[in-house]
Amino acid sequence: MKISIRVSPQAQRVISGLKTDLAKKVRSISNDLFKSLKKFTPVRSGRARNAWRKKDGRFKFTIRNNVPYIGRLDDGYSNQSPKGMTRPAVREVANKYRRKR
C-alpha cells in the first residue's frame, strides 16, 4: 500500500500564514510573561526586578534572572511576594490567553 500526499502552493501559503501567526502569539506571550514576572518581583533595592532578561526566538523564548537570590524570592522568601513570581505570573498570562479563545 502506498500513500502519497502532495502539498499545493496554496497550502504552502496557508502553512506560512499559520507559522507567522504562531510566531506572533509566541512573541506576545513572552512579552506578557516578562511584564508579569517583573510586576510580581518584590522590590527592596530594585536589583532583582531590573535583572530580568528576555531572548526571543521565532517559536521559543527564554526569560532569565541571574541575581543569586532569585530562587529564594521565587520560593516566597519576601513578604511582598509570598507566592513567589513565576507561579503567579504564569497563572496571570495563562488566564489572559484562556479568555481570548
PyRosetta script that sets phi, psi and omega in degrees:
from pyrosetta import init, pose_from_sequence

init()
pose = pose_from_sequence("MKISIRVSPQAQRVISGLKTDLAKKVRSISNDLFKSLKKFTPVRSGRARNAWRKKDGRFKFTIRNNVPYIGRLDDGYSNQSPKGMTRPAVREVANKYRRKR")
pose.set_psi(1, 134.0)
pose.set_omega(1, -178.2)
pose.set_phi(2, -124.9)
pose.set_psi(2, 132.6)
pose.set_omega(2, 176.7)
pose.set_phi(3, -118.0)
pose.set_psi(3, 131.9)
pose.set_omega(3, -179.7)
pose.set_phi(4, -127.0)
pose.set_psi(4, 133.8)
pose.set_omega(4, 178.5)
pose.set_phi(5, -124.3)
pose.set_psi(5, 128.6)
pose.set_omega(5, 178.4)
pose.set_phi(6, -116.1)
pose.set_psi(6, 131.0)
pose.set_omega(6, 178.9)
pose.set_phi(7, -100.8)
pose.set_psi(7, 122.2)
pose.set_omega(7, -178.1)
pose.set_phi(8, -79.4)
pose.set_psi(8, 162.0)
pose.set_omega(8, 177.1)
pose.set_phi(9, -56.6)
pose.set_psi(9, -34.2)
pose.set_omega(9, 179.1)
pose.set_phi(10, -66.2)
pose.set_psi(10, -40.4)
pose.set_omega(10, 177.7)
pose.set_phi(11, -64.0)
pose.set_psi(11, -36.4)
pose.set_omega(11, 177.3)
pose.set_phi(12, -61.1)
pose.set_psi(12, -39.1)
pose.set_omega(12, 178.0)
pose.set_phi(13, -66.0)
pose.set_psi(13, -40.0)
pose.set_omega(13, 178.2)
pose.set_phi(14, -63.2)
pose.set_psi(14, -45.9)
pose.set_omega(14, 179.0)
pose.set_phi(15, -61.7)
pose.set_psi(15, -43.3)
pose.set_omega(15, 178.1)
pose.set_phi(16, -61.0)
pose.set_psi(16, -41.7)
pose.set_omega(16, 178.2)
pose.set_phi(17, -64.6)
pose.set_psi(17, -39.5)
pose.set_omega(17, 177.5)
pose.set_phi(18, -64.1)
pose.set_psi(18, -40.7)
pose.set_omega(18, 178.0)
pose.set_phi(19, -63.6)
pose.set_psi(19, -40.5)
pose.set_omega(19, 178.1)
pose.set_phi(20, -63.9)
pose.set_psi(20, -44.4)
pose.set_omega(20, 178.4)
pose.set_phi(21, -62.0)
pose.set_psi(21, -41.8)
pose.set_omega(21, 179.0)
pose.set_phi(22, -63.2)
pose.set_psi(22, -43.8)
pose.set_omega(22, 179.3)
pose.set_phi(23, -61.2)
pose.set_psi(23, -40.1)
pose.set_omega(23, 178.2)
pose.set_phi(24, -65.2)
pose.set_psi(24, -40.7)
pose.set_omega(24, -179.8)
pose.set_phi(25, -66.0)
pose.set_psi(25, -42.3)
pose.set_omega(25, 178.0)
pose.set_phi(26, -61.9)
pose.set_psi(26, -42.4)
pose.set_omega(26, 178.8)
pose.set_phi(27, -64.0)
pose.set_psi(27, -41.8)
pose.set_omega(27, 179.2)
pose.set_phi(28, -63.4)
pose.set_psi(28, -44.1)
pose.set_omega(28, 178.4)
pose.set_phi(29, -63.4)
pose.set_psi(29, -42.7)
pose.set_omega(29, -179.5)
pose.set_phi(30, -63.6)
pose.set_psi(30, -40.6)
pose.set_omega(30, 178.4)
pose.set_phi(31, -64.7)
pose.set_psi(31, -43.4)
pose.set_omega(31, -179.8)
pose.set_phi(32, -65.7)
pose.set_psi(32, -41.9)
pose.set_omega(32, 179.7)
pose.set_phi(33, -65.7)
pose.set_psi(33, -41.5)
pose.set_omega(33, 178.3)
pose.set_phi(34, -59.0)
pose.set_psi(34, -46.9)
pose.set_omega(34, 179.0)
pose.set_phi(35, -63.5)
pose.set_psi(35, -41.5)
pose.set_omega(35, 180.0)
pose.set_phi(36, -66.2)
pose.set_psi(36, -41.4)
pose.set_omega(36, 178.0)
pose.set_phi(37, -60.1)
pose.set_psi(37, -44.1)
pose.set_omega(37, 178.3)
pose.set_phi(38, -62.6)
pose.set_psi(38, -41.4)
pose.set_omega(38, -178.5)
pose.set_phi(39, -62.6)
pose.set_psi(39, -41.2)
pose.set_omega(39, -176.6)
pose.set_phi(40, -85.2)
pose.set_psi(40, -5.1)
pose.set_omega(40, 179.6)
pose.set_phi(41, -77.5)
pose.set_psi(41, 123.9)
pose.set_omega(41, 179.9)
pose.set_phi(42, -65.7)
pose.set_psi(42, 152.8)
pose.set_omega(42, -176.7)
pose.set_phi(43, -120.4)
pose.set_psi(43, 121.4)
pose.set_omega(43, 168.5)
pose.set_phi(44, -115.2)
pose.set_psi(44, -59.8)
pose.set_omega(44, 176.2)
pose.set_phi(45, -106.3)
pose.set_psi(45, -16.1)
pose.set_omega(45, -176.4)
pose.set_phi(46, 93.3)
pose.set_psi(46, -5.4)
pose.set_omega(46, -176.4)
pose.set_phi(47, -62.7)
pose.set_psi(47, -46.4)
pose.set_omega(47, -177.9)
pose.set_phi(48, -66.6)
pose.set_psi(48, -42.9)
pose.set_omega(48, -179.5)
pose.set_phi(49, -64.5)
pose.set_psi(49, -38.8)
pose.set_omega(49, -178.5)
pose.set_phi(50, -79.3)
pose.set_psi(50, -9.6)
pose.set_omega(50, -176.0)
pose.set_phi(51, -88.7)
pose.set_psi(51, -3.2)
pose.set_omega(51, 178.5)
pose.set_phi(52, -66.7)
pose.set_psi(52, 133.7)
pose.set_omega(52, 178.7)
pose.set_phi(53, -131.6)
pose.set_psi(53, 145.4)
pose.set_omega(53, -177.8)
pose.set_phi(54, -130.6)
pose.set_psi(54, 137.7)
pose.set_omega(54, 175.9)
pose.set_phi(55, -127.7)
pose.set_psi(55, 120.6)
pose.set_omega(55, -178.6)
pose.set_phi(56, -100.1)
pose.set_psi(56, 137.1)
pose.set_omega(56, 168.9)
pose.set_phi(57, -111.8)
pose.set_psi(57, -174.2)
pose.set_omega(57, -178.7)
pose.set_phi(58, -70.5)
pose.set_psi(58, -43.7)
pose.set_omega(58, -178.0)
pose.set_phi(59, -123.0)
pose.set_psi(59, 14.6)
pose.set_omega(59, 179.4)
pose.set_phi(60, -153.0)
pose.set_psi(60, 165.5)
pose.set_omega(60, 177.2)
pose.set_phi(61, -150.8)
pose.set_psi(61, 160.3)
pose.set_omega(61, 177.4)
pose.set_phi(62, -129.6)
pose.set_psi(62, 131.4)
pose.set_omega(62, 174.0)
pose.set_phi(63, -122.5)
pose.set_psi(63, 129.4)
pose.set_omega(63, -177.8)
pose.set_phi(64, -140.6)
pose.set_psi(64, 160.4)
pose.set_omega(64, 175.3)
pose.set_phi(65, -143.4)
pose.set_psi(65, 120.8)
pose.set_omega(65, -173.0)
pose.set_phi(66, -102.4)
pose.set_psi(66, 12.5)
pose.set_omega(66, 175.8)
pose.set_phi(67, -67.2)
pose.set_psi(67, 143.1)
pose.set_omega(67, -172.8)
pose.set_phi(68, -64.2)
pose.set_psi(68, -22.1)
pose.set_omega(68, -175.7)
pose.set_phi(69, -104.0)
pose.set_psi(69, 12.9)
pose.set_omega(69, -176.5)
pose.set_phi(70, -64.1)
pose.set_psi(70, -33.4)
pose.set_omega(70, 178.0)
pose.set_phi(71, -63.9)
pose.set_psi(71, -41.3)
pose.set_omega(71, 177.7)
pose.set_phi(72, -64.3)
pose.set_psi(72, -42.2)
pose.set_omega(72, 178.7)
pose.set_phi(73, -62.6)
pose.set_psi(73, -40.1)
pose.set_omega(73, -179.2)
pose.set_phi(74, -71.1)
pose.set_psi(74, -21.4)
pose.set_omega(74, 175.8)
pose.set_phi(75, -82.3)
pose.set_psi(75, -0.1)
pose.set_omega(75, 177.1)
pose.set_phi(76, 94.3)
pose.set_psi(76, 20.0)
pose.set_omega(76, -178.6)
pose.set_phi(77, -59.9)
pose.set_psi(77, -35.3)
pose.set_omega(77, -177.3)
pose.set_phi(78, -88.4)
pose.set_psi(78, 137.2)
pose.set_omega(78, 175.0)
pose.set_phi(79, -65.6)
pose.set_psi(79, -23.1)
pose.set_omega(79, 179.5)
pose.set_phi(80, -69.6)
pose.set_psi(80, -28.0)
pose.set_omega(80, -177.8)
pose.set_phi(81, -140.6)
pose.set_psi(81, 68.8)
pose.set_omega(81, -174.2)
pose.set_phi(82, -64.9)
pose.set_psi(82, -16.9)
pose.set_omega(82, 177.3)
pose.set_phi(83, -98.9)
pose.set_psi(83, 9.1)
pose.set_omega(83, -178.7)
pose.set_phi(84, 79.6)
pose.set_psi(84, -161.0)
pose.set_omega(84, -178.4)
pose.set_phi(85, -116.9)
pose.set_psi(85, -41.6)
pose.set_omega(85, -170.5)
pose.set_phi(86, -68.3)
pose.set_psi(86, -45.8)
pose.set_omega(86, -178.9)
pose.set_phi(87, -62.2)
pose.set_psi(87, -49.0)
pose.set_omega(87, 178.3)
pose.set_phi(88, -63.3)
pose.set_psi(88, -37.1)
pose.set_omega(88, -179.0)
pose.set_phi(89, -67.3)
pose.set_psi(89, -45.1)
pose.set_omega(89, 179.5)
pose.set_phi(90, -64.7)
pose.set_psi(90, -41.0)
pose.set_omega(90, 178.9)
pose.set_phi(91, -61.5)
pose.set_psi(91, -44.4)
pose.set_omega(91, 179.8)
pose.set_phi(92, -60.6)
pose.set_psi(92, -46.5)
pose.set_omega(92, -178.3)
pose.set_phi(93, -68.7)
pose.set_psi(93, -41.8)
pose.set_omega(93, 178.7)
pose.set_phi(94, -60.6)
pose.set_psi(94, -43.2)
pose.set_omega(94, 178.5)
pose.set_phi(95, -63.4)
pose.set_psi(95, -37.7)
pose.set_omega(95, 178.8)
pose.set_phi(96, -61.9)
pose.set_psi(96, -44.4)
pose.set_omega(96, -176.7)
pose.set_phi(97, -80.7)
pose.set_psi(97, -22.0)
pose.set_omega(97, 173.4)
pose.set_phi(98, -66.9)
pose.set_psi(98, -38.8)
pose.set_omega(98, -179.6)
pose.set_phi(99, -69.0)
pose.set_psi(99, -24.8)
pose.set_omega(99, -175.1)
pose.set_phi(100, -84.8)
pose.set_psi(100, 1.2)
pose.set_omega(100, -176.5)
pose.set_phi(101, -53.8)
pose.dump_pdb("model.pdb")
